[in-house]
Every structure is written in C-alpha cells, then in structure tokens.
Amino acid sequence: MQNNAAIVWFKNDLRLHDNKTLHAAVQANHRIMPIFILDPRWCCSTIYGFRKTGAIRMRFIKDCVAALKESLQAIGSDLFIFEGLPEKIIPELIIKYNIGHIYTKQEFGCDEKNMVAKVEKICCCMKTKFYQYHTQNIINFSLLNIQNFPNNFEDAISILNNKELVGDVLPTISKLAKFDCANENNISIFEKYYCNDKIAINKNNYVPFIGGEKVALQRLHDYLFLNKDIQQLHLNKRLNLSTKFSPWLAQGCLSARYIYLQVLQYSNENPDCKGAKTLLTNILLRDFFYVMFFKHNIKYFRQGGVFNKKLICIKDFEALQTWISAQTEDDYINANMLEFANTGWMNSIGRQHVSQYLSKNMLVDWRIGAAYFESQLIDYDVCLNYANWAEKAGVGCNNAIEPTSLNMPAIKEQFYNYSDFRAILK
C-alpha cells in the first residue's frame, strides 16, 4: 500500500501564497509534514574568511521562518524546524514517519544543487519520490529553449514579455491538517548563530526590515495603493527610489509572479504610470538573470566569468579590508560600505558603484566582493548576487546594462560627512 505521507521542505520559499511546492503536495492529497532545516554549513567560513551567512542575514532568515511557522499554525498545521545536514535529517524522517514523497524548491547555486542532489539520490534508494519546482522566478522554464535564449536583456525582453510564460498565481493555502511529529527544536536554535553579534541584534537598524509573508504583502499593498510610491519610481535615479521588496523576495516571503501580475494590473489601470513600467522591466530583468544563471551556472563563479575573459585582478586582502571597513579614498564608497556593514542593506546604485570600485579601481578579484556580499546581504540571492557582480566586473552576459551614472564631484560638493551621505541613501 502506497504511503501518502509527504514532506514539504521549505528553504527560501517561506510563504503560503503562490507556492508551487506546497500547492503540489496539497493537490496530491498527502498528509503533509512541513519542515525547515537549519544547515550549520551556512555559517562556515569561505576561503576568503567570511561566513557564508553572516549574523545580520541569519537574523532575518530566523524572522521569516518564525513568521511562516505562525502562518502554518494559523491554518491548523505547523512548521517543524531541524538543525543539521539535510542529507542526514531527511532519511531519518523518511524512516521514522514512513514518508513516501518529498516536495521542495529547485535550486540554482552549485553548493545548493549538490546538496539537494545528495538528498534526491538517497530518496531514490529509499523508494521515496522526490519533486522539485521553481518558485523564485516568474517564467516557466519548461517553456523556454534555454540553450538558445539570448545572452542580452535587450534581445530577451520580447521573449520575457510573453504573458503565457508567466501563468496564474496559485491560490493561498488556507487549511492544512497538522502532522503528528515529536520535534523538540524551535525557532530559538537560530539565535546561537547571531546572538553574540551586537549589530545583528540591534533592532534600530537604518532599514528595519521585518521578516515574514504578512509584512511583505502589506509592503506591496502600501507601495502600490496606499502610499502610491510606484508613481515616483522612475523619477530620480540618483536617489534610487527603491521598492525594497528584495529581502522578502530573497527569502520567498513574496512571490515574484504575484508582484508582477499585481503591477501589470496596476499598469493596465493606470497606463500613464511610468513607475509601473519601470518596475515591470526590473522584474523581467531579475528573471533574465535567473535564466542566465540556469543556462551558464558554474561559469558565473570563474574569474573570467561566463565567457572566460582575461582580467587583470589580484587577491589584495589589504585593499579589500580598506573597502570593507569604509577606509577607501572615496567618501561615497565609504558611506555605502559603512551602511552595509551595519544593516546588511545597500541600494542598487550603491551596489553598482562599490562593486565597480573594488573590481575596476582596486583590481581586486570580483568574486571576493561577491563572497562578502553573500555573507552580509539580507536580500542575498545566489543568482542575482553573482550575476550582478559579474556584470559590473565586465565578465557577465549582458554588457548592454551599465550602472546609472552619478555626478560624483557634484555630489561631493553637497555632502561632506557620513550622516549627509546616509540621507541620500534613503
């Protein structure tokens, strides 16, 4: 007799709305065990000396996981949290609870894909079916010819604009039976990974992002309909009027497809709103980088990037430290890096300039900067982080995209200290 028990393994898809992984398990009428696994390897040091997941990012992940747990409890279920290696924990759960199916999201990064491949191989040996779904992007990859997909956004945008590739938003799960599981771990297991970091436990950060699906959906609603900030998005590139959706998108608290369709509807109802058109383009650009990463994958981690270009670069850790500690000769770069160290956040224009400064001015290997961003960013996404760093280092796919130009001498005449620079980052 076939076992009807299934694990839904949440990773960075921490939501109930438009969640293909959870929806597929519910549609199959399984008894569902929702789990989240805190992998200690997230906090191991890289070869450059950075933790893969720094304290600020870890705290934000914890908040998002806690919010999902509350949401699942509100609909009758729960989220069971485990600490350890997924390739060890999941087989133990399969045996203990006689699990017949595993549902999880498709990964893009090399380390993540290798880890999931180990779990899938074990599941195959144990006769447990293993399903993976794309939940971060808006485009249905199965409908694309990935190998022939254009490497330039200008050529690709006509393909990405095809609404048939997007599909409909999946319904929000509103009821789920609780799985009988004796799980002693709770959300407090995260705290040892950041509790000794004074910056990470500071709740008065400059950009106080609060993790979770409800907060994310409220932010989207306010942005579109209450404050109508979307109407200003296109106006002032220098001040970078960001949506600030990215931290919730990175942890999957917001569905990119849901945002896209909401903004598309807003644009249809407000055809003169240039901000809506700007945001739609930005969302498609985000998916373009996902397609590029899916297409080229490990090539994005080479010094020479996708096409293995020859670069003049060095592993100058002294220069790197001046960049990290905001001690460069450029006050604007310093202001951004100081803000970043204290909040885990930097606006997109700032990111463009600090990445170019490290790779072009200091000639430091761009991958070291990308690794530092991986550790610090609360909106870290492996595809977007490494693809954007590669672009700014000149070794990515899409050389047509250039950073927004800032008139640095004019700015420096107006702003003389960090507090003034912090104001323009708002």
Long-range contacts (C-beta under 8 A, 24 or more apart in sequence): 2-100, 3-98, 3-99, 3-100, 3-101, 4-29, 4-30, 4-31, 4-100, 5-30, 5-31, 5-33, 5-97, 5-98, 5-99, 5-100, 5-101, 5-179, 6-30, 6-31, 6-32, 6-33, 6-99, 6-100, 6-101, 6-102, 6-103, 7-32, 7-33, 7-34, 7-35, 7-90, 7-93, 7-94, 7-99, 7-101, 7-102, 7-103, 8-32, 8-33, 8-34, 8-35, 8-103, 8-104, 9-35, 9-36, 9-37, 9-86, 9-90, 9-102, 9-103, 9-104, 10-34, 10-35, 10-36, 10-65, 10-68, 10-79, 10-104, 11-36, 11-104, 11-105, 11-107, 11-252, 12-105, 12-136, 12-250, 12-251, 12-252, 13-105, 13-135, 13-136, 13-252, 14-64, 14-65, 14-67, 14-68, 14-212, 14-213, 14-251, 14-252, 14-253, 15-68, 15-213, 15-216, 15-252, 15-253, 15-254, 15-255, 16-68, 16-71, 16-72, 16-75, 16-172, 16-173, 16-213, 17-169, 17-170, 17-172, 17-213, 17-217, 17-255, 17-258, 18-169, 18-170, 18-172, 18-255, 18-257, 18-258, 19-135, 19-170, 19-173, 19-252, 19-255, 20-105, 20-133, 20-134, 20-135, 20-170, 21-103, 21-104, 21-105, 21-131, 21-133, 21-135, 22-103, 22-173, 23-170, 23-171, 23-173, 24-103, 24-131, 24-133, 25-101, 25-103, 26-173, 26-176, 28-101, 30-100, 30-101, 31-177, 31-179, 32-77, 32-176, 32-177, 32-179, 33-80, 33-93, 33-97, 33-99, 33-179, 33-181, 34-72, 34-77, 34-78, 34-79, 34-80, 34-176, 34-179, 35-79, 35-80, 35-81, 35-82, 35-93, 36-65, 36-68, 36-79, 36-80, 36-81, 36-82, 37-81, 37-82, 37-83, 37-84, 37-86, 37-89, 37-90, 38-81, 38-82, 38-83, 38-84, 38-189, 38-190, 39-84, 39-85, 39-86, 39-115, 40-83, 40-84, 40-85, 41-85, 42-193, 43-193, 46-371, 46-374, 46-375, 48-368, 48-371, 48-372, 50-371, 50-372, 50-374, 50-375, 51-375, 52-374, 52-375, 53-193, 53-374, 53-375, 54-200, 54-344, 54-375, 54-376, 55-193, 55-194, 55-197, 55-199, 55-200, 56-194, 56-197, 56-199, 56-200, 56-343, 56-344, 56-376, 56-378, 57-344, 57-375, 57-376, 57-377, 57-378, 57-380, 58-190, 58-193, 58-194, 58-200, 59-190, 59-194, 59-200, 59-201, 60-209, 60-211, 60-247, 60-251, 60-344, 60-378, 61-190, 61-211, 61-251, 62-187, 62-190, 62-191, 62-194, 62-211, 63-210, 63-211, 63-212, 64-211, 64-212, 64-248, 64-251, 64-253, 65-187, 65-190, 65-211, 66-187, 66-211, 66-212, 67-211, 67-212, 67-213, 67-214, 67-215, 67-253, 68-212, 68-213, 69-187, 70-212, 71-212, 71-213, 71-214, 72-176, 75-173, 75-174, 75-175, 75-176, 76-175, 76-176, 76-177, 76-178, 77-176, 77-177, 77-178, 77-179, 78-178, 78-179, 78-181, 80-179, 80-181, 80-183, 80-185, 81-183, 81-185, 81-186, 81-187, 81-189, 82-183, 82-185, 83-185, 83-189, 86-115, 86-116, 86-119, 87-115, 87-118, 87-119, 87-122, 90-119, 90-122, 90-123, 91-122, 91-123, 91-126, 94-123, 94-126, 94-128, 95-126, 97-179, 97-181, 99-128, 100-128, 100-129, 101-128, 101-129, 101-130, 101-131, 102-128, 102-129, 102-130, 102-131, 103-131, 103-133, 104-130, 104-131, 104-132, 104-133, 105-132, 105-133, 105-134, 105-135, 105-136, 105-252, 106-132, 106-133, 106-134, 106-135, 107-132, 108-136, 108-290, 108-293, 108-294, 108-297, 108-382, 108-383, 109-382, 109-383, 110-297, 110-298, 110-301, 112-382, 135-252, 135-255, 136-249, 136-252, 136-256, 136-290, 136-381, 137-256, 137-257, 137-286, 137-287, 137-290, 137-291, 138-166, 138-256, 138-257, 138-260, 138-283, 138-284, 138-287, 139-165, 139-166, 139-287, 139-290, 139-291, 140-165, 140-166, 140-167, 141-291, 141-294, 144-291, 146-291, 146-294, 146-295, 147-295, 149-291, 149-295, 151-292, 151-306, 151-397, 151-398, 152-397, 152-398, 152-399, 152-400, 153-285, 153-288, 153-398, 153-400, 153-401, 154-400, 156-288, 156-291, 157-281, 157-284, 157-288, 160-284, 160-287, 160-288, 161-284, 163-264, 166-257, 166-260, 166-261, 167-257, 168-261, 169-255, 169-257, 169-258, 169-261, 199-341, 199-342, 202-342, 205-342, 205-343, 206-339, 206-342, 206-343, 206-345, 206-422, 207-244, 207-343, 207-345, 209-244, 209-247, 209-248, 209-345, 209-378, 211-247, 211-248, 211-251, 211-253, 212-253, 213-248, 213-253, 213-254, 215-248, 215-253, 216-245, 216-248, 216-253, 216-254, 217-254, 219-244, 219-245, 219-248, 220-245, 220-254, 220-258, 220-259, 220-262, 224-262, 224-263, 224-266, 229-275, 230-263, 230-266, 230-273, 230-275, 230-276, 230-279, 231-273, 231-275, 232-275, 233-274, 233-275, 233-276, 233-278, 233-279, 234-274, 234-275, 234-277, 234-278, 235-275, 237-349, 237-404, 238-349, 238-404, 238-406, 238-407, 238-411, 238-424, 239-424, 239-426, 240-347, 240-348, 240-349, 240-350, 240-404, 240-425, 242-347, 242-348, 243-279, 246-379, 246-381, 247-345, 247-378, 247-379, 249-379, 249-381, 250-377, 250-378, 250-379, 250-380, 250-381, 256-283, 256-286, 256-287, 259-283, 285-401, 286-384, 288-398, 289-383, 289-384, 289-387, 289-388, 290-383, 292-383, 292-387, 292-396, 292-397, 292-398, 293-382, 293-383, 293-386, 293-387, 296-397, 300-386, 300-387, 300-390, 300-396, 301-367, 301-386, 302-395, 303-365, 303-366, 303-367, 303-395, 304-395, 305-390, 305-393, 305-394, 305-395, 305-396, 306-390, 306-395, 306-396, 306-397, 307-395, 309-394, 309-395, 311-393, 311-394, 311-395, 312-363, 313-359, 313-363, 313-364, 313-365, 313-366, 314-363, 314-364, 314-365, 315-364, 315-365, 315-368, 316-362, 316-363, 316-364, 319-362, 319-364, 320-358, 320-362, 320-364, 320-368, 320-369, 323-354, 323-357, 323-358, 323-362, 323-364, 323-369, 324-372, 328-357, 328-362, 330-357, 330-408, 331-412, 331-415, 331-421, 332-406, 332-408, 332-411, 332-412, 332-421, 333-357, 334-418, 335-418, 335-421, 335-422, 335-425, 336-421, 336-425, 338-418, 339-422, 339-425, 340-376, 341-376, 343-378, 344-376, 344-377, 344-378, 345-377, 345-378, 345-379, 346-377, 346-425, 347-425, 349-403, 349-404, 349-406, 350-425, 351-388, 352-392, 352-403, 352-404, 353-403, 353-406, 355-388, 355-389, 355-392, 355-393, 356-392, 356-393, 356-403, 359-389, 359-392, 359-393, 359-394, 360-393, 360-394, 366-390, 366-392, 366-393, 366-395
